[in-house]
Amino acid sequence: MPDTFEPIAVKNQDPWPETDPSLLEEGRPALPDFPLQALPPWWRAWVGETAHGAGAPVDYIAQALLASVAGVCGAGVLARVTETWHEPMILWQALVGGPSNGKTPALEALRRPLAAVEKTLAPEKRGPAVIDHDTGLPALLAAARKRPSGALLWRDEPAAWLAALGCNGRGEPRQLSALLDTWSPLRTALGPGSPAISIIGCLDPARLDAALSGSDDGRAARFLYAWPQPAPYRSFLELPPCRESEAVNALQRIARIAGDPDRPLAVALDDQALRQLDGHLARLHGALQRCDGVEAAWLGKGRGTVVRLALALALLDWAANASATVPQPRAVTGEQLSAACRLWDYFRAHARAVLTRAFPSDGERLMRKVLGWIHTCGAAQISREDVRRDALAQALNAHQSLQVIGSLERAGFLRKVVVQPDGAGRPALRWEVNPVVIGGSLAEIAEIPPPDAGGDGRPCRAIAGPSPQTAKETDMEAKLAPKMPQWMVDHANKYLSSGGKEGHIYKIKPPGYGDLEVPALLLTTTGRKSGEKFIFPLFYGKTGDSYLIIASKGGAPEHPGWYKNILGNNEVEVQAGTKKVKARARTATGAERAKLWEQAVKFWPPYTDYQKKTDREIPVVVLDPIQ
């Protein structure tokens, strides 16, 4: 734990920079939304409507649509860039998201149209061979050889299906060249080589390391990843009309113009598309000089991937507007190549987040270890010895520990604080901790020192107490939210053990404000993944008989864990002082939100600062008691 000390620390009052949330242990980093405008106009509307009907993010619907196009084409359709550079209509994609994020409904929304195309074209031995069950690589290759378009592996379960493709039936590593060749089958004078295989499957972000285990051999670098936020709730009473049959007709049109690997349909890039592609390759060349490892391998596929995306857009646009006068797509246009670049930029950001999580460097591992230690102990400041001795268990020497601290400084998680000694001697170096690392509840305590800290926010050595994972037995089967700072654990346990007679009114002096007395409640939610009950101490206000809480997380770019929990299950328990009630949580909107926000900044003024630090609108949550 950080040492206690007497000298005065000179704090930096400048605002903290934005940080990379992927280095923190919890949650999804801030990532761009899917660029729906990049899709052809008819499909833009169709994807939005289908996502609404499925209750899924548009990202997943768009991925399933692209996979469907790849499935009906395979090596039977090529984009011709030059006489010697051709790209087949083959895509490997991964839907990344936790349970109940909409992956299954999104895949089902396209699996039905694909099944209809399969049934219609099967007598002609055309169309896709969709494999949607467990299968080994030999069986997958055999299925792909039976159809001109190859096969489409369609995996809904977020199991380690990708890792399994790299193993034989005994779990031993297999030679993967046969699988990798299916992503870009090599044509020779003797004809096509490997069959074409497109892939779409699901990955759980909590198990990325296991799901992608061993796939740094080239498999992971070939995937387009999407890791969206859960879709917002939209009323089923306002569902748009289903246009599934139109999607079936469009996919059938595409399937019927596809050739076979010996005589593929080749779609050339027009002059404007070639210029757009040249600009993309120039940017890609610069990006490759600044990265290495699996990220560099992923970027290295960007040369061909953006062409394949442009080809998919051209086919979709043609299929939605097909007529007798335009029997097949004439060319990939500059507009379509530009749209494909926007899609690729989106996929690049998501791929970086996924691959960083699955294949962290040694430096990232150490940074995450230090950040996890800071979060657990709730330290507002740290020293080099704190990091070397406590966070890293003396695994590094003093110089190496300073290198880790320097990396965290550059990432915006730490900044130097000059400590003025009482007498002679050099000022000691300590580092102030970005409040986003501490996170937690109790108004997300972004700028708040522990109640027993010095007035300048210096940390004090925590006293051993109850595990942060368990609550007093006075609260039925509920646990304190994990990784809360020890002083917050002590506060919550005092609240629980006293039955709310202590801890209800919290006295604090946040930096830049005077002394405040803020009411605190205990909110019990149901974990969206575990199904367990977790207790969060939060500041609150009242609105009639209901309680008012704010999902600020100190102005962090993403919502706090408790708010994500109530989006999945809005049935909660509330203890405010000695009063306990069951309640339903809802997010205030419009005029109600504006009114309640004004009320919230009166009982906790730092909320205003938190809103300035983030682009998201901080949710205002009302807890309505259940009568």
TORMIZA-581473 format. One line per field, with one value per residue (C-alpha): x negated, y negated, z. Coordinates in pm, 1 decimal, always signed. Layout:
<pts>
c1 <- [X:...]
c2 <- [Y:...]
c3 <- [Z:...]
</pts>
This chain:
<pts>
c1 <- [+0.0:-122.0:-322.8:-188.8:-401.7:-413.0:-555.4:-316.2:-233.4:-190.3:+104.0:+151.9:+487.8:+488.7:+759.7:+662.1:+617.3:+830.0:+703.9:+726.2:+996.3:+870.2:+586.0:+831.4:+958.3:+1326.2:+1535.5:+1513.0:+1295.3:+1449.2:+1487.2:+1645.1:+2003.5:+2072.1:+2069.3:+2415.3:+2387.9:+2114.7:+2374.3:+2573.2:+2893.6:+3142.9:+2932.6:+2872.1:+3243.5:+3277.7:+2995.3:+3139.5:+3489.6:+3363.8:+3150.8:+3459.1:+3664.7:+3393.3:+3304.2:+2942.6:+2671.1:+2655.2:+2290.0:+2386.0:+2657.8:+2411.4:+2151.7:+2405.2:+2506.8:+2145.0:+2094.7:+2402.1:+2262.3:+1928.8:+2107.6:+2296.2:+1990.8:+1667.2:+1403.9:+1676.2:+1657.1:+1334.2:+1240.8:+980.6:+738.9:+468.2:+401.2:+214.3:+396.4:+738.4:+929.0:+1197.2:+1527.3:+1416.8:+1446.4:+1367.1:+1557.2:+1611.8:+1901.1:+1754.6:+1986.9:+2105.1:+2416.5:+2746.8:+2573.4:+2777.2:+2531.8:+2772.6:+3074.3:+2849.9:+2718.5:+3067.3:+3194.5:+2963.1:+2950.6:+3315.3:+3265.4:+2951.2:+3141.7:+3400.0:+3123.0:+2966.9:+3298.1:+3373.1:+3028.8:+2940.5:+3089.5:+2851.7:+2558.6:+2502.7:+2524.4:+2374.3:+2287.4:+2345.9:+2183.7:+2343.8:+2232.7:+1913.4:+1687.2:+1320.4:+1102.0:+1096.6:+1477.9:+1499.6:+1260.7:+1455.1:+1783.8:+1624.9:+1506.6:+1862.5:+1985.4:+1836.2:+1872.9:+1706.4:+1839.7:+1949.8:+1867.9:+2143.7:+2075.5:+2323.8:+2178.6:+1897.5:+1688.3:+1325.5:+1422.2:+1137.8:+877.9:+1035.3:+969.0:+600.3:+612.8:+676.4:+925.9:+679.0:+631.2:+282.2:+174.8:+225.9:+63.5:+277.6:+166.7:+474.9:+707.9:+517.0:+516.3:+897.4:+897.0:+721.4:+716.7:+417.0:+495.2:+231.2:+205.6:+347.0:+654.8:+769.6:+599.2:+774.3:+1151.1:+1298.8:+1415.6:+1575.3:+1626.8:+1851.1:+1855.7:+1905.3:+1644.4:+1695.1:+1477.9:+1429.6:+1259.4:+1073.6:+740.0:+881.6:+1089.4:+792.3:+535.3:+265.9:+425.0:+134.9:+25.6:+227.5:+587.8:+660.2:+508.8:+759.1:+1073.1:+1285.3:+1399.6:+1697.9:+1736.4:+2036.3:+2228.6:+2553.7:+2842.5:+3067.2:+3417.2:+3673.1:+4038.6:+4164.0:+4488.3:+4301.0:+4141.2:+4096.2:+4242.4:+4029.0:+3855.4:+3685.1:+3813.7:+3644.5:+3313.7:+3366.5:+3426.3:+3116.6:+2893.1:+3031.6:+2945.7:+2589.4:+2562.4:+2684.9:+2418.4:+2133.9:+1910.1:+1692.9:+1322.3:+1227.7:+1443.2:+1514.2:+1704.1:+1437.2:+1543.4:+1284.4:+1215.5:+1282.4:+1021.3:+1158.8:+1164.0:+802.3:+702.2:+894.9:+723.7:+381.8:+445.3:+557.1:+240.8:+24.9:+190.3:+163.7:-208.5:-261.9:-56.3:-253.7:-576.3:-435.7:-320.7:-433.3:-314.9:+36.2:+161.9:-92.0:+20.1:+382.5:+288.7:+94.0:+421.8:+574.6:+445.9:+683.0:+955.2:+1060.0:+1093.3:+1313.0:+1533.2:+1569.7:+1664.6:+1930.5:+2075.6:+2080.7:+2264.4:+2516.2:+2583.5:+2631.7:+2859.1:+3088.6:+3124.1:+3083.0:+3260.6:+3254.5:+3040.8:+2769.2:+2725.9:+2423.8:+2212.5:+2007.5:+1733.1:+1636.8:+1671.8:+1468.9:+1765.3:+1784.8:+1410.5:+1429.1:+1715.5:+1510.8:+1225.5:+1466.6:+1573.6:+1211.2:+1128.8:+1415.5:+1296.4:+939.3:+1033.2:+1232.0:+958.4:+700.0:+916.6:+977.3:+620.3:+473.9:+695.7:+617.2:+243.5:+114.1:-254.7:-475.5:-455.0:-75.0:-58.1:-268.2:-64.4:+260.8:+115.3:+23.8:+359.2:+540.9:+342.3:+416.6:+786.6:+798.2:+626.7:+785.0:+453.6:+472.4:+90.4:-185.9:-565.7:-816.1:-860.5:-484.2:-489.4:-806.0:-732.8:-354.0:-207.1:-472.4:-585.3:-953.0:-953.2:-1129.4:-1415.6:-1383.7:-1479.6:-1235.8:-959.5:-1021.9:-983.1:-639.8:-545.5:-666.0:-442.1:-145.7:-234.2:-236.3:+95.6:+252.0:+306.3:+37.5:-134.8:-421.2:-362.5:-649.6:-658.3:-822.2:-1032.1:-1005.6:-1378.6:-1677.2:-1703.1:-1574.2:-1198.4:-1056.8:-881.2:-533.1:-268.0:+92.7:+345.8:+602.6:+941.5:+1069.4:+843.0:+1002.4:+1350.3:+1591.7:+1923.6:+2021.9:+2069.6:+1788.8:+1551.0:+1356.5:+1195.1:+1256.8:+987.3:+1068.2:+1238.4:+936.1:+686.2:+504.0:+667.1:+439.2:+570.2:+272.7:+345.8:+327.6:+231.3:+547.1:+633.1:+698.6:+1072.2:+1335.6:+1268.2:+1397.3:+1577.3:+1809.4:+2063.0:+2183.2:+2437.5:+2700.2:+2760.6:+2919.4:+2686.9:+2555.2:+2187.6:+2009.1:+1913.7:+1564.2:+1247.0:+1381.2:+1116.4:+1073.3:+1209.1:+1526.2:+1552.8:+1525.4:+1794.1:+2034.2:+1979.0:+2036.4:+2359.0:+2467.6:+2363.8:+2538.0:+2856.1:+2811.1:+2773.6:+2414.6:+2286.5:+2611.6:+2475.5:+2130.1:+1907.9:+1647.8:+1446.6:+1387.1:+1101.4:+1216.2:+1530.4:+1615.5:+1730.8:+2027.1:+2267.6:+2417.9:+2674.3:+2557.3:+2762.6:+2676.8:+2797.7:+2819.3:+2825.8:+2812.4:+2491.9:+2557.6:+2312.1:+2293.5:+2654.5:+2520.0:+2632.3:+2386.4:+2403.6:+2289.2:+2271.5:+2394.9:+2481.3:+2849.6:+3129.2:+3507.7:+3780.7:+4114.9:+4106.6:+3838.8:+3460.9:+3232.3:+2882.1:+2631.2:+2428.6:+2130.3:+1826.6:+1637.4:+1675.0:+1523.4:+1600.4:+1815.7:+2101.6:+2036.9:+2092.7:+2405.6:+2576.0:+2495.3:+2648.3:+2978.7:+3000.4:+3011.8:+3238.9:+3405.3:+3532.7:+3314.1:+3301.0:+3236.0:+3128.5:+3139.2:+3048.8:+3256.5:+3521.3:+3509.8:+3727.9:+3747.1:+3752.8:+3748.1:+3475.1:+3539.5:+3335.1:+3485.7:+3509.5:+3605.9:+3744.6:+3747.2:+3376.9:+3294.2:+3486.8:+3333.9:+2982.5:+3014.3:+3118.2:+2824.6:+2557.2:+2693.4:+2628.3:+2303.6:+2157.9:+1869.5:+2121.9:+2088.4:+1713.8:+1772.6:+2007.2:+1742.3:+1492.3:+1697.1:+1878.4:+2155.5:+2463.8:+2436.6:+2749.8:+2985.6:+3150.5:+3474.8:+3546.8:+3923.0:+4027.8:+4241.2:+4564.1]
c2 <- [+0.0:-359.2:-499.6:-773.8:-1084.4:-1430.9:-1667.3:-1880.8:-1761.2:-2028.8:-1907.0:-1977.0:-2146.6:-2094.5:-1866.9:-1507.1:-1391.7:-1121.5:-770.4:-437.0:-243.9:+83.7:+74.6:+73.7:+410.9:+333.8:+283.7:+208.4:-81.0:-378.7:-271.1:-431.9:-358.5:-166.0:-403.9:-316.4:-585.7:-379.1:-121.5:-167.1:-366.0:-76.0:+146.2:-138.1:-150.2:+228.7:+278.6:+11.9:+161.3:+515.5:+412.6:+251.2:+564.0:+792.0:+567.6:+588.6:+332.7:+231.7:+341.7:+707.5:+691.4:+530.9:+798.2:+1076.9:+910.4:+888.3:+1253.0:+1349.9:+1178.0:+1352.4:+1683.2:+1673.1:+1552.8:+1694.2:+1739.1:+1711.4:+1328.8:+1128.4:+761.0:+697.1:+423.5:+492.8:+776.1:+960.7:+842.5:+995.6:+1015.6:+1286.1:+1210.1:+1388.2:+1236.4:+1359.7:+1173.4:+1188.7:+1045.3:+947.5:+892.8:+1028.2:+1234.7:+1082.7:+821.2:+914.9:+1141.9:+1435.9:+1228.0:+1049.8:+1374.5:+1526.3:+1223.5:+1319.2:+1693.6:+1723.5:+1544.5:+1750.6:+2071.4:+1965.4:+1899.4:+2238.9:+2416.4:+2239.7:+2284.2:+2628.4:+2812.1:+2608.3:+2692.3:+2322.6:+2081.7:+2115.4:+2421.5:+2286.0:+2485.2:+2383.0:+2667.1:+2799.6:+2931.1:+3008.3:+2851.3:+3158.5:+3174.6:+2797.8:+2818.9:+3111.1:+2917.0:+2615.3:+2820.6:+2930.9:+2582.3:+2335.1:+2057.2:+2265.0:+2271.6:+2024.7:+2120.9:+1967.2:+2001.6:+1850.0:+1983.6:+1774.8:+2086.3:+2139.8:+2239.6:+2041.2:+2203.3:+2541.7:+2490.5:+2490.5:+2832.0:+3189.6:+3419.8:+3483.5:+3113.0:+3108.2:+2814.9:+2880.9:+2740.5:+2437.6:+2353.7:+2532.1:+2307.2:+1985.0:+2057.9:+2059.0:+1685.0:+1615.6:+1925.2:+1920.1:+1956.4:+2114.4:+2227.9:+2558.1:+2387.9:+2290.2:+2440.9:+2432.9:+2397.5:+2068.2:+2042.0:+1734.2:+1723.8:+1540.0:+1622.6:+1485.3:+1401.8:+1318.7:+1020.1:+1175.9:+1475.8:+1326.1:+1466.1:+1820.4:+1773.0:+1640.7:+1862.5:+1962.5:+1765.9:+1522.7:+1762.5:+1553.7:+1648.3:+1350.3:+1105.5:+1203.8:+1121.0:+807.5:+746.8:+547.5:+480.7:+245.4:+110.7:+295.5:+164.6:-85.8:+30.1:-40.5:+40.2:+349.8:+157.0:-59.9:+220.6:+140.9:+385.1:+694.4:+689.8:+1028.0:+1145.1:+851.6:+950.9:+1307.7:+1182.7:+961.8:+1242.1:+1475.5:+1219.9:+1204.4:+1583.3:+1630.5:+1401.4:+1563.2:+1778.8:+2062.4:+2064.2:+2158.0:+1885.4:+1622.5:+1301.2:+1027.6:+673.2:+406.2:+89.6:-230.8:-508.6:-701.1:-383.2:-314.0:-662.5:-616.4:-282.4:-433.1:-693.3:-419.9:-219.5:-525.4:-579.6:-209.9:-213.5:-490.5:-310.9:+9.3:-171.3:-260.8:+79.5:+438.4:+781.6:+902.3:+546.1:+507.4:+844.1:+721.8:+396.4:+594.7:+750.6:+404.5:+390.1:+660.7:+628.8:+279.6:+400.9:+691.0:+455.7:+229.2:+531.3:+631.6:+278.2:+282.9:+616.8:+501.4:+176.6:+361.6:+626.1:+362.9:+187.5:+477.6:+452.9:+621.5:+339.0:+393.0:+772.1:+759.7:+502.8:+301.6:+172.5:+82.8:-295.2:-555.6:-626.1:-259.9:-238.8:-551.6:-396.3:-77.3:-283.8:-421.8:-67.7:+40.7:-247.9:-134.7:+225.1:+114.3:-60.1:+242.3:+484.9:+291.9:+310.0:+684.6:+777.5:+562.6:+741.6:+1086.2:+1037.1:+779.6:+692.6:+737.9:+362.2:+364.9:+655.8:+463.9:+146.9:+337.0:+498.5:+160.1:+8.0:+301.8:+258.6:-115.9:-49.8:+209.1:-2.6:-332.6:-519.1:-887.3:-909.4:-654.3:-635.8:-432.4:-201.6:-149.0:-24.2:+184.3:+335.9:+365.8:+350.0:+563.2:+770.3:+675.0:+850.4:+545.3:+328.4:-43.2:-151.0:+91.7:-20.3:-380.7:-269.1:-126.2:-447.5:-645.8:-442.0:-509.7:-881.3:-891.4:-707.2:-973.4:-756.0:-918.5:-1256.4:-1376.2:-1555.3:-1741.7:-1677.7:-1961.7:-1829.7:-1980.9:-2055.7:-2036.9:-1778.5:-1707.1:-1709.2:-1357.8:-1231.8:-1091.8:-1044.9:-1157.5:-901.3:-983.6:-947.7:-728.8:-450.0:-449.4:-452.1:-297.1:-430.4:-698.8:-956.0:-766.9:-951.5:-1077.6:-1365.1:-1254.3:-1160.7:-900.6:-1055.6:-989.6:-1132.2:-1458.5:-1776.3:-1774.1:-1438.9:-1231.0:-861.9:-693.8:-333.3:-123.4:+77.2:+444.6:+504.4:+723.2:+855.4:+617.5:+913.5:+984.9:+784.9:+827.9:+1101.8:+838.4:+804.3:+1114.1:+1296.0:+967.2:+882.9:+554.1:+463.5:+598.6:+388.6:+97.4:-99.1:+20.4:-300.8:-259.0:+103.5:-18.1:-280.4:-27.6:+227.5:-38.2:-128.4:+236.9:+337.7:+37.5:+94.6:-245.0:-442.4:-521.3:-612.4:-760.5:-1116.3:-1136.0:-1431.3:-1524.1:-1815.9:-1756.2:-1951.2:-2298.1:-2287.8:-2352.9:-2105.6:-1901.2:-1665.2:-1430.8:-1154.8:-809.6:-500.2:-138.9:-15.3:+360.2:+467.1:+801.9:+862.4:+869.4:+1156.5:+1341.9:+1306.0:+1234.2:+940.7:+656.9:+357.3:+12.1:-289.8:-599.5:-960.1:-1033.5:-1286.8:-1254.2:-1329.6:-1267.0:-915.4:-809.9:-821.4:-1004.4:-873.8:-972.2:-732.6:-964.0:-737.9:-1059.8:-1166.1:-845.4:-770.1:-468.7:-400.8:-256.7:+112.9:+64.7:-126.6:+150.8:+394.1:+205.7:+188.0:+567.2:+596.1:+287.1:+460.7:+326.2:+296.5:-32.9:-111.3:-480.9:-518.1:-265.8:-238.6:+53.0:+76.9:+265.2:+40.2:+26.8:-179.3:-395.2:-653.2:-1001.7:-1179.7:-1517.7:-1782.5:-1543.2:-1474.7:-1845.2:-1918.7:-1631.6:-1712.4:-2061.0:-1901.7:-1658.8:-1925.6:-2099.8:-1805.3:-1709.9:-2005.0:-1804.1:-1640.6:-1954.8:-1891.0:-1525.9:-1612.3:-1842.2:-1555.1:-1313.6:-1315.8:-1086.2:-1233.1:-1120.7:-918.9:-1044.7:-743.4:-738.7:-454.1:-419.7:-218.9:+84.9:+60.7]
c3 <- [+0.0:-49.9:+236.5:+459.9:+459.3:+605.0:+336.3:+135.7:-216.6:-482.9:-692.4:-1061.1:-1115.6:-1494.4:-1635.8:-1701.7:-2062.1:-2217.2:-2151.0:-2326.9:-2136.3:-2283.5:-2032.0:-1743.9:-1635.5:-1669.5:-1975.9:-2342.5:-2458.6:-2635.6:-2998.3:-3305.5:-3403.2:-3720.3:-4023.0:-4149.6:-4416.8:-4584.7:-4694.6:-5018.4:-4950.7:-4975.3:-4749.8:-4509.4:-4437.3:-4437.3:-4185.7:-3953.9:-3969.0:-3921.5:-3625.1:-3470.0:-3522.6:-3384.5:-3091.1:-3204.1:-3285.1:-3651.2:-3645.3:-3606.8:-3874.8:-4118.5:-4043.3:-4102.6:-4431.0:-4549.4:-4450.9:-4653.8:-4962.5:-4911.7:-4860.4:-5192.2:-5387.6:-5250.4:-5517.4:-5781.6:-5776.5:-5787.4:-5769.7:-6038.1:-5931.9:-6193.2:-6434.3:-6159.9:-5846.0:-5787.4:-5456.4:-5402.9:-5226.7:-4908.1:-4558.9:-4208.4:-3936.8:-3559.8:-3358.3:-3021.5:-2726.2:-2395.5:-2329.6:-2446.4:-2662.3:-2970.0:-3152.5:-3191.7:-3308.5:-3559.9:-3705.3:-3715.1:-3908.8:-4198.6:-4146.6:-4250.6:-4586.6:-4646.6:-4580.9:-4840.3:-5094.4:-5015.5:-5070.3:-5398.1:-5554.7:-5417.1:-5722.6:-5940.3:-5708.7:-5664.8:-5372.1:-5028.5:-4825.6:-4475.9:-4194.5:-3864.7:-3637.1:-3483.2:-3755.5:-3795.8:-4060.6:-4291.7:-4297.7:-4353.2:-4649.3:-4793.2:-4771.9:-4938.2:-5235.2:-5314.5:-5414.0:-5662.0:-5403.9:-5132.5:-4776.6:-4511.4:-4152.2:-3937.1:-3562.5:-3319.3:-2993.6:-2836.1:-2770.9:-2868.2:-3223.3:-3378.4:-3154.1:-3235.0:-3606.3:-3521.5:-3351.3:-3457.8:-3286.3:-3004.6:-2931.9:-3085.4:-3307.1:-3676.7:-3987.5:-4070.4:-4421.3:-4561.8:-4356.6:-4424.8:-4797.1:-4801.2:-4718.8:-5048.3:-5269.7:-5504.0:-5873.0:-6094.5:-6454.8:-6335.1:-6197.6:-5846.5:-5546.3:-5208.6:-5184.6:-5061.0:-4699.6:-4545.3:-4168.1:-3925.7:-3556.3:-3206.8:-2943.3:-2575.3:-2471.5:-2127.9:-2290.5:-2583.6:-2472.6:-2473.5:-2789.8:-2988.1:-2818.5:-3065.2:-3349.5:-3376.4:-3655.2:-3901.2:-3825.3:-3597.4:-3848.2:-4116.4:-3915.9:-3920.0:-3560.4:-3435.4:-3062.5:-3036.6:-2741.6:-2665.7:-2874.3:-2695.4:-2611.6:-2882.1:-2840.6:-3021.3:-3075.9:-3327.9:-3528.4:-3898.6:-4152.7:-4217.9:-4556.2:-4534.2:-4871.9:-5042.3:-4882.3:-5008.3:-5363.7:-5353.3:-5227.5:-5495.2:-5764.4:-5638.2:-5614.6:-5974.0:-6126.8:-5932.6:-6145.9:-6028.4:-5935.0:-6296.2:-6454.1:-6186.9:-6240.6:-6235.4:-6141.0:-6219.2:-6021.5:-6215.2:-6235.0:-5938.4:-5728.2:-5820.3:-5703.1:-5378.3:-5324.4:-5388.3:-5117.1:-4876.6:-4944.6:-4878.9:-4539.5:-4463.6:-4541.3:-4285.4:-4021.9:-4067.1:-3979.3:-3636.4:-3511.5:-3481.4:-3376.3:-3443.0:-3505.3:-3785.8:-3924.6:-3923.4:-4096.0:-4352.5:-4467.9:-4515.0:-4870.4:-4985.4:-4723.4:-4828.1:-5188.7:-5074.9:-4874.1:-5178.6:-5390.9:-5135.7:-5144.1:-5525.6:-5528.7:-5268.3:-5454.1:-5781.8:-5623.6:-5472.6:-5809.6:-6053.6:-6387.3:-6726.1:-6863.7:-6601.5:-6590.6:-6359.4:-6169.9:-6415.9:-6184.8:-5831.0:-5820.7:-5638.5:-5412.0:-5316.5:-5252.3:-5034.7:-4836.7:-4797.9:-4652.4:-4391.0:-4305.9:-4282.8:-4048.1:-3825.1:-3827.5:-3763.3:-3435.9:-3319.8:-3423.8:-3226.8:-2913.3:-2954.3:-3042.7:-2766.9:-2517.2:-2659.4:-2722.7:-2473.2:-2486.5:-2179.9:-2120.1:-2137.0:-1892.3:-1641.0:-1690.2:-1634.5:-1322.3:-1172.6:-1267.7:-1109.6:-787.8:-777.8:-835.1:-557.2:-293.0:-403.5:-396.7:-492.4:-516.4:-552.1:-533.7:-730.6:-431.8:-409.5:-767.6:-735.4:-397.3:-377.1:-728.0:-900.2:-599.3:-659.0:-997.8:-1147.8:-1026.5:-953.0:-1306.4:-1469.4:-1234.5:-1342.8:-1704.8:-1626.1:-1445.0:-1746.4:-1976.0:-1748.1:-1749.2:-2128.8:-2132.3:-1907.3:-1599.0:-1381.1:-1353.6:-1139.3:-813.4:-649.6:-276.0:-82.0:+211.4:+556.8:+571.6:+341.2:+70.0:-274.3:-333.1:-342.0:-652.5:-634.1:-896.1:-880.9:-1003.9:-1269.6:-1096.6:-1379.5:-1249.1:-904.7:-1057.8:-812.5:-694.2:-443.5:-716.9:-892.6:-652.1:-948.7:-764.3:-407.1:-154.9:+110.5:+414.9:+636.2:+388.1:+438.5:+316.8:+13.4:-102.7:+12.0:+52.0:+387.1:+449.7:+444.5:+751.2:+694.1:+677.3:+516.3:+168.7:-97.6:-250.3:+43.7:+238.7:+593.4:+641.8:+711.1:+335.9:+184.2:-57.3:-196.9:-231.1:-239.0:-593.8:-664.7:-658.2:-457.4:-264.6:+92.5:+246.3:+40.8:+154.3:+514.5:+452.9:+295.8:+572.5:+838.9:+658.8:+649.0:+999.8:+1157.4:+960.9:+796.5:+1119.4:+1020.7:+676.8:+547.6:+546.9:+393.8:+487.5:+228.5:+92.1:-279.5:-444.4:-548.1:-331.7:+29.4:+291.8:+172.2:+344.7:+86.6:+145.4:+35.3:-37.4:-110.1:-448.2:-509.6:-874.0:-1052.8:-1246.7:-1620.1:-1672.9:-1341.8:-1225.9:-876.7:-664.5:-610.6:-373.8:-483.2:-247.4:-433.4:-359.6:-412.8:-406.9:-378.4:-629.9:-466.6:-324.3:-573.0:-548.2:-788.9:-874.5:-1143.2:-1363.3:-1394.3:-1331.5:-1271.3:-1634.1:-1772.7:-2140.7:-2057.6:-1817.9:-1470.5:-1410.0:-1199.1:-1481.1:-1729.0:-1480.1:-1459.9:-1839.3:-1828.5:-1522.4:-1379.2:-1064.8:-780.2:-403.3:-225.5:+128.4:+216.5:+579.8:+772.6:+501.4:+257.4:-52.8:-379.4:-683.3:-1061.2:-1223.9:-1527.9:-1716.1:-1718.0:-2052.8:-2193.5:-1959.0:-1662.9:-1703.5:-1728.9:-1410.6:-1214.0:-1338.3:-1190.8:-862.9:-874.1:-921.1:-613.7:-383.5:-565.3:-765.2:-922.7:-1156.1:-1369.2:-1402.8:-1488.0:-1776.7:-1926.7:-1928.2:-2139.8:-2473.3:-2347.7:-2184.5:-1823.7:-1742.9:-1473.5:-1310.9:-1113.1:-871.3:-835.6:-527.0:-603.7:-409.8]
</pts>
